[in-house]
């Protein structure tokens, strides 16, 4: 048997030598007992196996067949790389515009963010306390009313 590979044509060829030699014993009464003869069958069979060349599969969300059942490959089967920004079906693309701020809480909805996202939180300045002494009781009262928003750390004093 001889096997030939031709990658450019995606063909695998098997050449089979069908020469066969048989020596039967003939049945008595038909031809005299013990007579021998030779039966010879000769031939050549050229068989091309089903094959495919190498291929590259690009990922998608659908099922793909790289090599069909019953086929032989004549090259590499490769899976291409997907884009670093690939977003599958049903995944929402998001950005900073999708962030919401409510007081000290920043909410980032689920999804794909292709870049860092940021939201601005309201800021405020630290209030100064007011201090008062009651003329009748002598009681000292300090009052501080803070503004809404993010306040950086620090100290503020009030004096009489």
Secondary structure in CASP SS format (residue, H / E / C, confidence):
PFRMAT SS
TARGET T0000
AUTHOR 0000-0000-0000
METHOD secondary structure of the structure
MODEL  1
X C 1.00
X E 1.00
X E 1.00
X E 1.00
X E 1.00
X E 1.00
X H 1.00
X H 1.00
X H 1.00
X C 1.00
X E 1.00
X E 1.00
X E 1.00
X E 1.00
X E 1.00
X E 1.00
X E 1.00
X C 1.00
X C 1.00
X E 1.00
X E 1.00
X E 1.00
X C 1.00
X C 1.00
X E 1.00
X C 1.00
X C 1.00
X C 1.00
X C 1.00
X C 1.00
X C 1.00
X C 1.00
X C 1.00
X C 1.00
X C 1.00
X E 1.00
X C 1.00
X C 1.00
X E 1.00
X E 1.00
X E 1.00
X C 1.00
X C 1.00
X E 1.00
X E 1.00
X E 1.00
X E 1.00
X E 1.00
X E 1.00
X C 1.00
X E 1.00
X E 1.00
X C 1.00
X C 1.00
X E 1.00
X E 1.00
X E 1.00
X C 1.00
X C 1.00
X C 1.00
X C 1.00
X C 1.00
X C 1.00
X C 1.00
X C 1.00
X C 1.00
X C 1.00
X C 1.00
X C 1.00
X C 1.00
X C 1.00
X E 1.00
X E 1.00
X C 1.00
X C 1.00
X C 1.00
X E 1.00
X E 1.00
X E 1.00
X C 1.00
X C 1.00
X C 1.00
X C 1.00
X C 1.00
X C 1.00
X C 1.00
X C 1.00
X C 1.00
X C 1.00
X C 1.00
X C 1.00
X C 1.00
X E 1.00
X E 1.00
X C 1.00
X H 1.00
X H 1.00
X H 1.00
X C 1.00
X E 1.00
X E 1.00
X E 1.00
X C 1.00
X C 1.00
X E 1.00
X E 1.00
X E 1.00
X C 1.00
X C 1.00
X C 1.00
X C 1.00
X E 1.00
X E 1.00
X C 1.00
X C 1.00
X C 1.00
X C 1.00
X C 1.00
X C 1.00
X C 1.00
X C 1.00
X C 1.00
X E 1.00
X C 1.00
X C 1.00
X C 1.00
X C 1.00
X C 1.00
X C 1.00
X E 1.00
X E 1.00
X E 1.00
X E 1.00
X C 1.00
X C 1.00
X C 1.00
X C 1.00
X C 1.00
X C 1.00
X E 1.00
X E 1.00
X E 1.00
X E 1.00
X C 1.00
X C 1.00
X C 1.00
X C 1.00
X C 1.00
X C 1.00
X E 1.00
X C 1.00
X C 1.00
X C 1.00
X C 1.00
X C 1.00
X C 1.00
X C 1.00
X C 1.00
X C 1.00
X C 1.00
END
